[in-house]
């Protein structure tokens, strides 16, 4: 059966004869050869190797849900001190930042003194379907879980009408 789209060369009695393949056959041949597999495989392996590093650099898990009267944001912050948590309200967004500073000192018997300082920052900005009213929003931190809770007020549009 002869197809009508692209040409391949076959030999017939020593001469090159054009053969045609349908577009579907060309696509099947293309995907059977897996030209993108190496590229996609390397991207997948990069993210699998570095996923723990990315989690340390950027964020922490949060749950966002609502009750009949409130919206609630819960953040898992194990090992974090309450003093290192900073919460900002930005209209309908909540920003939770954790700033850890560690100092370590050591003194050996040779009076060699070493001092190290480390700073780590994690931050999440969580969009909410409601406007945040700072005066009525409450936060509490217990056993490594931060819970921020506020009343459900509809969003207001901050756009200006043009005259």
C-alpha positions in Angstrom: 0.0 0.0 0.0 1.5 3.3 -1.0 1.1 6.4 1.2 1.2 10.0 0.0 3.1 12.2 2.3 6.9 12.0 2.8 9.6 10.4 0.8 12.0 7.7 1.9 14.5 6.1 -0.5 14.5 2.3 -1.1 16.7 0.5 -3.6 15.1 -1.4 -6.5 17.4 -3.0 -9.0 20.2 -0.7 -7.9 18.1 2.4 -8.4 16.7 4.6 -5.6 12.9 4.5 -5.6 10.8 7.0 -3.6 8.4 5.5 -1.0 5.8 7.4 0.8 4.6 7.2 4.4 1.4 8.6 5.8 1.5 11.3 8.5 0.3 8.8 11.1 3.1 6.4 10.2 5.6 9.3 10.4 4.3 10.1 13.9 4.5 6.5 15.0 8.1 6.3 13.7 9.0 9.6 15.5 7.6 8.5 18.9 9.0 5.0 18.6 12.5 6.4 18.3 11.9 8.4 21.6 13.8 11.5 20.7 12.6 13.5 23.7 13.1 10.6 26.2 16.7 11.5 27.0 15.8 15.2 27.6 12.7 14.5 29.7 14.5 11.8 31.6 17.3 14.2 32.6 14.8 16.9 33.7 13.0 14.3 35.8 16.2 13.0 37.4 17.3 16.6 38.2 14.1 17.3 40.1 14.3 14.0 41.9 17.9 14.6 43.0 17.3 18.1 44.1 13.7 18.0 45.5 14.9 17.9 49.1 17.2 21.0 48.5 14.3 22.9 46.9 12.1 22.2 49.9 14.7 23.4 52.3 15.2 26.6 50.3 11.7 27.6 49.6 8.8 26.5 51.7 6.8 24.5 54.1 3.5 22.7 53.7 0.3 24.6 54.3 -3.4 23.6 54.4 -6.1 26.2 53.5 -9.7 25.5 54.3 -12.8 27.2 55.6 -15.5 26.6 58.2 -19.0 28.0 58.2 -17.7 31.4 59.6 -13.9 31.5 59.1 -11.1 30.8 56.7 -8.2 28.8 58.2 -4.5 28.5 57.2 -2.4 25.8 58.9 1.3 25.6 58.4 3.6 22.8 59.5 6.7 24.4 61.1 8.4 21.7 63.2 11.4 22.8 65.2 10.7 26.5 64.6 10.5 28.9 67.6 7.5 31.2 67.9 9.8 34.3 67.9 11.1 33.4 64.4 7.6 33.4 62.8 6.5 36.6 61.0 3.0 37.0 59.6 1.9 39.8 57.3 -1.5 40.5 55.8 -1.6 41.9 52.2 -5.3 42.5 51.3 -6.4 39.0 50.4 -3.0 37.3 50.8 -1.3 36.1 53.9 2.5 36.0 54.1 4.2 33.7 56.5 8.0 34.0 56.9 10.3 32.0 59.1 13.7 33.4 59.8 16.2 31.2 61.7 19.5 32.5 62.8 21.9 30.0 64.3 25.2 30.8 66.1 27.7 28.2 67.1 30.9 28.6 69.0 33.5 26.2 70.0 36.7 26.4 72.1 39.3 23.7 72.0 42.1 23.0 74.4 44.5 24.8 72.1 42.5 28.0 72.6 41.4 27.8 69.0 38.2 29.7 68.8 35.7 29.2 66.0 32.5 31.0 65.4 29.9 30.2 62.7 26.7 32.0 61.8 23.9 30.6 59.7 20.7 32.2 58.5 17.8 30.5 56.8 14.6 32.0 55.5 11.5 30.3 54.4 8.5 32.2 53.1 5.0 31.4 51.7 2.5 33.8 50.4 -1.0 32.3 50.5 -3.8 33.8 48.4 -7.2 33.6 50.1 -10.7 33.8 48.6 -11.6 36.4 51.2 -10.4 39.8 52.3 -8.2 39.7 55.5 -9.2 42.0 58.3 -6.2 42.3 60.5 -8.0 43.3 63.7 -10.2 40.2 63.6 -7.6 37.7 62.4 -5.9 35.5 65.1 -2.8 33.3 65.0 -1.7 30.6 67.4 1.3 28.3 67.4 1.2 25.0 69.2 3.4 21.9 68.8 5.0 23.0 65.5 1.6 23.9 63.9 0.8 27.5 63.1 -2.9 28.2 62.7 -4.1 31.5 61.3 -7.9 32.1 61.4 -10.0 35.0 60.2 -13.6 35.8 59.4 -14.9 35.5 55.9 -15.4 38.9 54.3 -16.0 39.2 50.6 -13.2 40.6 48.5 -13.4 44.2 47.6 -12.2 45.5 44.2 -9.5 48.1 44.5 -10.0 49.5 41.0 -10.9 53.1 40.2 -13.6 54.1 37.8 -12.4 56.3 34.9 -14.5 59.4 34.3 
